[in-house]
Amino acid sequence: MKESFLKDLLKQIITKEDLIVLLEEINLTDNFIFKNISTPLSEKLKGKTREDFRGLVEKLEKENSHFRSPSEQFSFFQNLKKNLKKIPELKLELAFEASREFLIKIKQWFRGKNQREVILDLSVNPEVVGGAIIEYQGKYLNLSVGKKIDELFSNT
């Protein structure tokens, strides 16, 4: 079940900003684990975290009986934070503000090609014009139209 929890979480984490929000929610969750231990953690999180995150915690509690122990919960969330921070970043520089659907497609394409999860670290740069500038694990690739235009005019 915990693998299912992680898989559900990874569907929600597309960008670096998404990861930051999730890590903040987990840190907030840590504050509630040992308070009023007779109340389920998911109940304590009502109104404190996003409902989708709270719902995943509730599902985890229902399907995994030993997850109700505060020490098990604390250990689980510490390991989760550690694993989430290990997901590599794919820096992507675009000429426009990309829609969520576009970013999901990029992430799915990358996962399909490399069988790895990535977190998209996005920036908008109008000088890109079209295409993208990509940086991943020390490799840099400028596929921008702006670069091609610069090359065209520098060769004349």
ABEGO torsion letter per residue (X at the ends): XAAAAAAAAAAABABAAAAAAAAAAAAAAAAAAABGAABBAAAAABGABBAAAAAAAAAAAAABAAAABAAAAAAAAAAAAAAAAABBBBBBBBABBBBAAAAAAAAAAAAAAAGBBBBBBBBBBAAAGBEBBBBBGGBBBBABAAAAAAAAAAAX
